[in-house]
């Protein structure tokens, strides 16, 4: 999986948002023939093609003037800010300069082009032309492009490539079967053909280790299948049959080698010694496996689209605060959102409540794992890919050994109610007989369990 940042820029009302919708085959970016309703702030949409992720940035139109929602100065500042932000992260891989078909390249179009290029502040990025309203062309696009070459050179409008497309539906007048499909194909060929590659040929894959966690039945296996794009994890509506322990999955996707540990968290009514020790043992097993793999890059917290419960808070604390000591970036995956008209609406309604409950993240993905909702399933795959590739630049965190594990064991007591531990040799024998530990491991764990609780330093 390779992630590309593709920026769409140009004059207000030329069809930037319409082009992005064509690439998705559904409406993901606001469009209008009225410039008063045009894109007023940059918006990111995520598409997947050939196991790669394309972040499509829809930016405010320039030259809005008194009619547009954003003045040219403000729109230029937005562009400058976006280019600076992207360059400090993954970089900008292609600029799609959008303009209407014209017989004459005007001084106004030249000023828009120069404003966009100036916003890049010297960043070297391929620029391609997306020429909209191609329906009014009276000659082949190739003839028009070659015939206007002198005009473009005179005005210093430099493009690495171009595509002439229509943003009309097939049934729009005049009805033209296949028109929208052709526009989609032409735009994807343009993007794939000229997007600057992230890595030189032959570069090693980037390994990304992810812990996917959440209580049983929240849809973690469906999320694994969503990432893989095929069934690799067993999904069952029966909670008792769902994954109960850590399971590792590995996918090579584009430039990434993803290792994902699907891990059961704490359940409702986590009570008693057995639950506590079982959680400690599973944590220890997971830690050893992740440490052997070089550490963890990202936590993915899988939670259903419902109110925040104590169990959700406990799982967040267990993995983010206790196991990883708040040192590993965490992303939220909100599941079972197929009933939402727009899955992102759930996030808009609930992000403040999550923050008030102490659940913070560096990103989120609102998803459904149900294939019988094809449009939402496609958007879900794009959202989860976007989250994964947004976080691939973080380094690995490796948990320290004994001192760290002692802190984990003690802190985990706060998450399980009614923990009454046997004492002394009885505890050692309990760990051996009921938990299957070797004697040395049982005695080591007993030492941690019997240490008095105090504030770690």
Backbone torsions as a table, in degrees:
resi	resn	phi	psi	omega
1	UNK	NA	124.6	175.6
2	UNK	-115.7	139.4	179.6
3	UNK	-106.8	130.7	178.7
4	UNK	-119.9	139.5	171.2
5	UNK	-101.0	115.5	-178.8
6	UNK	-114.5	116.9	-177.6
7	UNK	-100.8	126.8	175.3
8	UNK	-101.1	125.4	-178.5
9	UNK	-141.0	161.5	179.2
10	UNK	153.9	-170.7	-177.8
11	UNK	-71.3	156.4	176.9
12	UNK	-61.6	134.8	171.5
13	UNK	81.0	11.9	-178.5
14	UNK	-87.9	-9.3	175.8
15	UNK	109.8	24.4	179.3
16	UNK	-60.9	-48.3	-179.6
17	UNK	-65.0	-36.8	178.4
18	UNK	-63.7	-38.5	178.5
19	UNK	-63.5	-41.7	178.8
20	UNK	-64.2	-41.1	177.6
21	UNK	-62.7	-36.4	177.4
22	UNK	-62.9	-41.5	-179.9
23	UNK	-62.9	-28.1	-179.8
24	UNK	-93.1	-18.8	-172.9
25	UNK	65.7	19.9	173.4
26	UNK	-160.0	165.7	-173.9
27	UNK	-83.8	112.0	178.4
28	UNK	-121.4	-11.2	-178.9
29	UNK	-131.2	137.2	-175.6
30	UNK	-64.2	137.2	179.6
31	UNK	-131.0	156.0	176.6
32	UNK	-168.0	149.6	171.9
33	UNK	-83.2	-10.9	179.8
34	UNK	-97.3	118.3	-177.0
35	UNK	-63.1	-19.3	178.1
36	UNK	-65.4	-19.5	-178.6
37	UNK	-110.8	16.0	-178.7
38	UNK	-72.5	171.7	-178.4
39	UNK	-60.0	120.7	-177.5
40	UNK	-99.7	-14.6	176.6
41	UNK	-143.5	154.6	-179.7
42	UNK	-60.6	143.0	-179.5
43	UNK	-136.0	135.6	179.7
44	UNK	-103.0	131.1	171.7
45	UNK	-120.4	148.7	-175.4
46	UNK	-120.5	126.3	177.6
47	UNK	-121.6	152.8	176.3
48	UNK	-119.2	135.2	177.9
49	UNK	-146.0	127.8	176.5
50	UNK	52.8	42.6	179.2
51	UNK	65.3	13.9	174.9
52	UNK	-109.1	156.3	179.9
53	UNK	-107.5	131.6	177.0
54	UNK	-118.3	113.6	174.6
55	UNK	-89.0	112.6	-176.6
56	UNK	-99.8	116.1	-175.9
57	UNK	-100.7	112.5	177.6
58	UNK	-92.3	116.4	-172.6
59	UNK	-107.9	160.2	178.1
60	UNK	-60.2	142.5	179.0
61	UNK	-73.4	144.7	176.8
62	UNK	-89.4	161.6	177.3
63	UNK	67.9	30.8	178.6
64	UNK	-69.4	-29.8	177.7
65	UNK	60.5	-148.3	-178.1
66	UNK	-76.3	-17.1	-179.2
67	UNK	-90.0	-31.8	-174.9
68	UNK	-75.2	162.9	-179.6
69	UNK	-76.6	-20.5	-177.7
70	UNK	-135.2	128.0	177.8
71	UNK	-68.4	157.1	-177.0
72	UNK	-56.9	-40.9	-179.7
73	UNK	-61.8	-45.6	-179.7
74	UNK	-64.8	-42.4	-179.8
75	UNK	-63.8	-38.4	178.5
76	UNK	-65.2	-40.9	177.1
77	UNK	-63.1	-38.4	177.0
78	UNK	-61.5	-43.9	178.8
79	UNK	-62.9	-46.2	179.1
80	UNK	-58.0	-44.1	180.0
81	UNK	-62.7	-42.4	-179.3
82	UNK	-65.1	-47.1	179.8
83	UNK	-60.4	-41.5	179.4
84	UNK	-64.3	-43.4	-179.9
85	UNK	-62.7	-46.3	-177.5
86	UNK	-69.9	-38.2	-178.6
87	UNK	-65.9	-31.5	179.2
88	UNK	-77.7	-12.4	179.7
89	UNK	-108.4	-100.5	-175.7
90	UNK	-93.3	-14.8	-176.3
91	UNK	97.4	168.9	175.1
92	UNK	-107.1	130.3	-171.6
93	UNK	-109.6	-14.7	176.2
94	UNK	-167.0	138.8	171.6
95	UNK	-110.8	122.3	176.8
96	UNK	-101.1	107.5	179.5
97	UNK	-90.9	118.0	-173.4
98	UNK	-103.7	134.8	174.1
99	UNK	-154.8	157.5	179.4
100	UNK	-72.5	151.7	173.0
101	UNK	-56.1	136.9	179.1
102	UNK	-148.1	148.1	174.3
103	UNK	-83.3	-25.6	-177.2
104	UNK	-126.5	125.1	177.1
105	UNK	-81.8	106.7	-170.4
106	UNK	-82.8	166.8	174.9
107	UNK	-64.6	-32.0	178.1
108	UNK	-64.0	-43.3	177.4
109	UNK	-64.2	-37.8	178.0
110	UNK	-62.0	-41.7	180.0
111	UNK	-64.6	-39.6	178.5
112	UNK	-62.5	-46.2	179.0
113	UNK	-59.3	-46.6	-178.7
114	UNK	-64.3	-36.2	178.2
115	UNK	-64.9	-41.5	179.6
116	UNK	-65.0	-46.4	-179.7
117	UNK	-63.2	-40.3	179.2
118	UNK	-63.6	-32.2	179.3
119	UNK	-65.0	-23.1	-177.9
120	UNK	-76.1	-15.8	175.9
121	UNK	52.3	45.2	174.7
122	UNK	85.2	-0.1	178.2
123	UNK	-66.8	130.6	-178.0
124	UNK	-87.8	106.5	-177.0
125	UNK	-137.5	135.8	174.6
126	UNK	-61.4	138.6	177.4
127	UNK	-116.5	127.5	176.8
128	UNK	-120.8	157.6	-178.6
129	UNK	-103.2	127.8	170.4
130	UNK	-109.7	107.2	-174.2
131	UNK	-97.2	112.7	-177.5
132	UNK	-92.3	173.8	-178.9
133	UNK	59.4	39.6	-179.6
134	UNK	-70.1	-9.3	-179.9
135	UNK	-61.7	-26.9	-176.0
136	UNK	-87.6	-0.6	178.4
137	UNK	-65.7	138.4	178.1
138	UNK	-107.1	7.0	178.4
139	UNK	-143.0	168.9	179.6
140	UNK	-64.2	142.0	179.4
141	UNK	-53.1	-38.6	-178.8
142	UNK	-62.4	-41.3	-179.6
143	UNK	-66.3	-42.4	179.3
144	UNK	-63.5	-44.6	-176.9
145	UNK	-63.1	-45.6	179.9
146	UNK	-69.9	-32.3	-179.1
147	UNK	-73.0	-20.0	179.8
148	UNK	-103.7	10.3	-176.9
149	UNK	-59.7	-41.9	-178.6
150	UNK	-62.2	-41.6	178.2
151	UNK	-59.9	-45.9	-177.5
152	UNK	-63.6	-42.3	179.6
153	UNK	-63.6	-40.1	-178.9
154	UNK	-62.4	-36.5	-179.1
155	UNK	-96.4	5.8	176.7
156	UNK	58.3	43.3	173.8
157	UNK	-95.8	101.1	-172.5
158	UNK	-105.7	126.3	179.6
159	UNK	-132.3	139.9	177.3
160	UNK	-77.0	-26.5	-179.9
161	UNK	-166.5	179.9	-177.2
162	UNK	-155.5	161.8	170.4
163	UNK	-146.4	133.6	176.7
164	UNK	-104.2	117.3	-171.5
165	UNK	-134.2	159.9	172.7
166	UNK	-106.5	141.6	176.9
167	UNK	-101.4	9.8	179.6
168	UNK	-80.4	154.9	172.0
169	UNK	-75.5	161.3	-179.7
170	UNK	-58.8	-35.7	-175.2
171	UNK	-86.2	-6.5	176.8
172	UNK	-67.0	155.9	-177.8
173	UNK	-73.9	135.7	-10.0
174	UNK	-77.8	136.7	-178.3
175	UNK	-54.2	128.2	-177.0
176	UNK	-138.9	98.6	179.3
177	UNK	-58.4	135.9	176.4
178	UNK	83.6	0.5	-176.3
179	UNK	-62.6	-47.5	-176.9
180	UNK	-69.4	-37.7	177.9
181	UNK	-63.0	-39.3	177.9
182	UNK	-64.7	-42.1	179.5
183	UNK	-61.6	-42.0	178.8
184	UNK	-62.2	-47.1	-180.0
185	UNK	-61.5	-43.3	-179.9
186	UNK	-64.0	-39.5	-179.1
187	UNK	-69.6	-41.5	179.1
188	UNK	-66.6	-36.8	176.7
189	UNK	-63.2	-38.9	179.4
190	UNK	-64.4	-46.6	-177.4
191	UNK	-66.1	-50.2	-177.8
192	UNK	-65.8	-30.4	-176.7
193	UNK	-75.0	-25.6	-171.7
194	UNK	-123.9	-7.9	177.8
195	UNK	-61.7	126.9	-178.0
196	UNK	-64.4	124.3	-177.9
197	UNK	-65.3	145.2	179.2
198	UNK	-71.7	-41.3	-173.2
199	UNK	-124.3	143.6	176.1
200	UNK	-67.8	154.4	179.1
201	UNK	-55.0	140.0	178.6
202	UNK	85.0	1.5	179.3
203	UNK	-67.6	145.3	179.2
204	UNK	-66.9	153.1	177.6
205	UNK	-65.6	148.1	176.8
206	UNK	-91.8	119.1	-177.5
207	UNK	-84.2	128.4	179.2
208	UNK	-126.5	117.3	-179.7
209	UNK	-101.1	127.6	-173.0
210	UNK	-128.4	133.0	169.3
211	UNK	-101.8	116.6	176.9
212	UNK	-100.0	119.9	-174.7
213	UNK	-136.4	165.3	-179.3
214	UNK	155.5	162.1	-177.8
215	UNK	-68.9	162.9	-177.8
216	UNK	-59.1	137.2	173.7
217	UNK	88.5	6.8	-179.0
218	UNK	-89.6	-2.7	176.2
219	UNK	102.1	24.2	-179.6
220	UNK	-63.9	-42.3	179.8
221	UNK	-63.0	-38.3	177.2
222	UNK	-64.5	-35.1	177.9
223	UNK	-67.2	-40.0	176.3
224	UNK	-59.0	-46.0	179.2
225	UNK	-64.7	-35.1	178.1
226	UNK	-62.4	-43.4	179.5
227	UNK	-66.9	-43.6	-177.0
228	UNK	-71.4	-26.4	-176.5
229	UNK	78.1	12.6	179.6
230	UNK	-161.6	159.7	180.0
231	UNK	-70.4	114.7	175.1
232	UNK	-126.6	-19.5	179.2
233	UNK	-118.7	137.7	-179.0
234	UNK	-70.5	129.7	179.1
235	UNK	-114.9	130.8	-179.0
236	UNK	-138.9	139.1	175.6
237	UNK	-72.8	-13.8	179.7
238	UNK	-87.0	115.1	-176.4
239	UNK	-56.4	-35.3	-176.2
240	UNK	-67.4	-19.5	-177.8
241	UNK	-98.2	-3.1	-177.0
242	UNK	-76.4	169.1	-178.4
243	UNK	-56.2	127.0	-178.1
244	UNK	-112.0	-7.7	179.0
245	UNK	-144.1	173.8	-175.1
246	UNK	-66.9	128.7	177.9
247	UNK	-127.0	132.3	-177.4
248	UNK	-97.7	136.3	173.5
249	UNK	-125.4	147.9	-178.3
250	UNK	-136.3	128.9	179.1
251	UNK	-130.5	135.0	169.4
252	UNK	-101.5	115.8	-175.7
253	UNK	-134.1	110.4	-179.8
254	UNK	60.0	-121.3	-177.3
255	UNK	-92.4	8.7	-174.4
256	UNK	-121.0	143.6	171.0
257	UNK	-112.8	100.8	-176.5
258	UNK	-91.8	129.0	170.4
259	UNK	-116.3	119.2	-174.9
260	UNK	-120.5	124.9	175.5
261	UNK	-101.8	110.1	177.1
262	UNK	-82.9	114.4	-167.8
263	UNK	-127.6	130.4	175.7
264	UNK	-73.8	136.2	176.7
265	UNK	-100.1	-160.8	177.3
266	UNK	-73.0	146.8	-179.8
267	UNK	-101.7	176.0	174.4
268	UNK	-59.4	151.8	176.0
269	UNK	51.6	51.4	178.0
270	UNK	-73.5	100.7	-172.1
271	UNK	-131.9	136.0	165.2
272	UNK	98.6	168.7	-176.3
273	UNK	-61.0	-44.6	-176.8
274	UNK	-60.6	-45.1	179.5
275	UNK	-62.5	-43.8	-178.1
276	UNK	-62.6	-51.7	-178.2
277	UNK	-65.7	-37.5	177.8
278	UNK	-61.4	-42.1	178.6
279	UNK	-64.3	-41.3	178.9
280	UNK	-62.1	-44.7	-178.1
281	UNK	-65.3	-42.8	178.7
282	UNK	-63.7	-39.3	177.4
283	UNK	-61.6	-43.6	179.5
284	UNK	-62.5	-43.6	179.0
285	UNK	-62.2	-44.2	-179.7
286	UNK	-63.6	-42.9	-178.6
287	UNK	-60.8	-43.9	-179.9
288	UNK	-62.9	-40.5	-179.4
289	UNK	-67.9	-43.5	-179.4
290	UNK	-68.1	-39.6	178.5
291	UNK	-62.3	-39.3	178.9
292	UNK	-65.0	-25.9	179.3
293	UNK	-89.3	1.9	175.8
294	UNK	101.3	1.1	179.4
295	UNK	114.2	-177.6	-176.0
296	UNK	-121.6	136.9	177.9
297	UNK	-91.8	-33.7	-168.0
298	UNK	-152.9	141.1	168.3
299	UNK	-103.2	132.5	172.9
300	UNK	-113.9	113.9	-179.4
301	UNK	-96.1	112.6	-177.8
302	UNK	-92.9	122.1	-179.3
303	UNK	-142.7	147.1	-178.6
304	UNK	-75.7	157.1	178.8
305	UNK	-76.5	76.6	-179.4
306	UNK	-147.5	-173.8	180.0
307	UNK	-66.0	158.6	179.7
308	UNK	-78.9	120.4	179.5
309	UNK	-101.5	169.8	176.1
310	UNK	-63.2	-33.6	178.7
311	UNK	-65.0	-41.0	176.5
312	UNK	-61.2	-45.0	178.7
313	UNK	-63.2	-40.6	-179.6
314	UNK	-64.0	-40.8	179.0
315	UNK	-66.6	-39.2	176.7
316	UNK	-60.1	-47.7	179.8
317	UNK	-62.5	-43.8	-176.4
318	UNK	-58.4	-50.9	-173.1
319	UNK	-84.8	-45.9	-174.0
320	UNK	-79.3	-51.0	-173.3
321	UNK	-84.6	-39.5	-173.1
322	UNK	-90.4	-57.5	-177.1
323	UNK	-66.9	-42.3	-174.6
324	UNK	-109.0	6.9	173.1
325	UNK	50.7	35.3	177.8
326	UNK	59.8	25.2	-176.8
327	UNK	-107.7	-1.2	-179.8
328	UNK	-114.9	129.9	178.4
329	UNK	-59.4	143.0	-178.1
330	UNK	-125.1	133.3	174.9
331	UNK	-114.4	149.1	180.0
332	UNK	-102.7	133.9	174.1
333	UNK	-116.2	111.0	-177.4
334	UNK	-95.6	120.4	-172.3
335	UNK	-106.0	172.6	176.6
336	UNK	59.4	44.5	-178.8
337	UNK	-106.3	19.6	-177.3
338	UNK	-64.6	-20.6	-179.8
339	UNK	-83.4	-12.0	176.7
340	UNK	-73.3	136.4	175.8
341	UNK	-62.7	-45.1	172.2
342	UNK	-125.5	115.7	-173.8
343	UNK	-59.6	-29.7	179.4
344	UNK	-67.0	-18.7	178.6
345	UNK	-60.0	-33.6	179.5
346	UNK	-59.9	-44.3	-179.3
347	UNK	-63.2	-42.7	179.7
348	UNK	-59.1	-39.8	-178.5
349	UNK	-75.5	-29.2	-167.4
350	UNK	-114.4	-6.8	-174.1
351	UNK	-62.5	-35.4	179.1
352	UNK	-68.4	-40.3	178.7
353	UNK	-63.1	-40.4	177.4
354	UNK	-60.9	-45.0	-179.9
355	UNK	-63.3	-39.5	179.7
356	UNK	-66.4	-25.5	176.9
357	UNK	-89.7	8.3	176.6
358	UNK	81.6	13.3	-179.4
359	UNK	-98.6	104.8	-179.1
360	UNK	-114.2	156.7	-179.0
361	UNK	-153.0	165.9	176.0
362	UNK	-95.9	-4.4	179.7
363	UNK	-178.9	171.2	-179.7
364	UNK	-150.1	163.0	173.4
365	UNK	-140.0	122.2	176.0
366	UNK	-96.0	119.6	-166.9
367	UNK	-139.3	165.9	162.5
368	UNK	-130.3	145.1	176.9
369	UNK	-101.2	10.2	-176.2
370	UNK	-92.7	120.2	-178.3
371	UNK	-72.7	-17.3	179.7
372	UNK	-78.5	8.3	168.4
373	UNK	-120.1	74.1	-167.2
374	UNK	-58.6	-42.1	-178.9
375	UNK	-66.1	-45.2	-179.7
376	UNK	-69.5	-32.3	177.1
377	UNK	-65.3	-42.2	178.4
378	UNK	-63.6	-42.6	177.7
379	UNK	-66.1	-33.0	178.4
380	UNK	-65.4	-43.8	178.0
381	UNK	-61.4	-43.0	179.3
382	UNK	-63.7	-40.0	-178.5
383	UNK	-66.0	-43.5	-178.5
384	UNK	-70.5	-36.9	175.3
385	UNK	-63.0	-41.8	179.6
386	UNK	-61.7	-41.1	178.8
387	UNK	-64.2	-44.0	-179.5
388	UNK	-63.4	-45.0	-177.4
389	UNK	-76.7	-23.8	173.4
390	UNK	-63.9	-30.0	-172.6
391	UNK	-102.7	4.0	-173.4
392	UNK	-74.9	-8.3	-178.2
393	UNK	-87.3	-6.4	-179.7
394	UNK	-80.6	145.7	179.5
395	UNK	-76.7	172.4	-179.6
396	UNK	-84.5	144.1	174.8
397	UNK	-110.6	124.4	178.2
398	UNK	-108.8	125.8	-178.9
399	UNK	-67.2	135.9	174.4
400	UNK	-64.2	175.5	-172.0
401	UNK	-90.8	-115.1	-166.5
402	UNK	-60.5	-50.2	-175.9
403	UNK	-60.3	-44.9	179.5
404	UNK	-62.9	-44.3	-177.5
405	UNK	-65.0	-35.7	176.1
406	UNK	-60.1	-42.1	177.7
407	UNK	-63.3	-42.7	-179.8
408	UNK	-59.6	-48.0	-178.0
409	UNK	-58.1	-44.5	-177.8
410	UNK	-70.0	-41.6	-177.6
411	UNK	-68.6	-28.2	-178.5
412	UNK	-67.6	-17.9	178.2
413	UNK	-61.2	-32.2	-176.8
414	UNK	-68.1	-15.1	-176.8
415	UNK	-94.2	-11.7	-176.8
416	UNK	-122.4	125.9	-177.4
417	UNK	-82.5	149.4	171.8
418	UNK	69.3	34.3	180.0
419	UNK	-81.4	109.8	175.9
420	UNK	-119.7	110.2	-172.9
421	UNK	-90.5	139.2	166.1
422	UNK	-60.8	164.3	-177.0
423	UNK	-116.9	157.4	171.8
424	UNK	56.9	-138.2	-175.8
425	UNK	-64.9	-27.1	177.5
426	UNK	-62.4	-38.9	177.4
427	UNK	-64.9	-42.2	178.4
428	UNK	-58.5	-47.9	-178.4
429	UNK	-66.2	-35.3	177.7
430	UNK	-63.4	-42.6	179.5
431	UNK	-65.6	-33.3	179.8
432	UNK	-74.5	-48.2	-172.3
433	UNK	-80.6	-40.0	-174.5
434	UNK	-93.8	-21.6	-176.8
435	UNK	-113.6	-6.0	175.0
436	UNK	72.8	23.1	179.7
437	UNK	-82.8	150.5	169.9
438	UNK	-70.8	157.9	-173.1
439	UNK	-60.1	-41.7	-179.2
440	UNK	-63.4	-43.5	178.5
441	UNK	-65.5	-38.8	-179.7
442	UNK	-64.0	-42.0	-179.8
443	UNK	-68.2	-37.6	178.4
444	UNK	-65.0	-45.0	179.6
445	UNK	-66.2	-37.4	178.2
446	UNK	-59.7	-40.0	179.7
447	UNK	-57.8	-44.9	179.9
448	UNK	-67.3	-40.5	-176.7
449	UNK	-66.7	-32.1	-175.8
450	UNK	-89.6	-7.9	178.5
451	UNK	-66.2	138.9	179.6
452	UNK	-64.6	146.9	179.3
453	UNK	-77.3	131.2	176.6
454	UNK	-155.9	169.7	-178.9
455	UNK	-73.6	122.2	-179.4
456	UNK	-71.0	147.3	178.2
457	UNK	-118.2	NA	NA
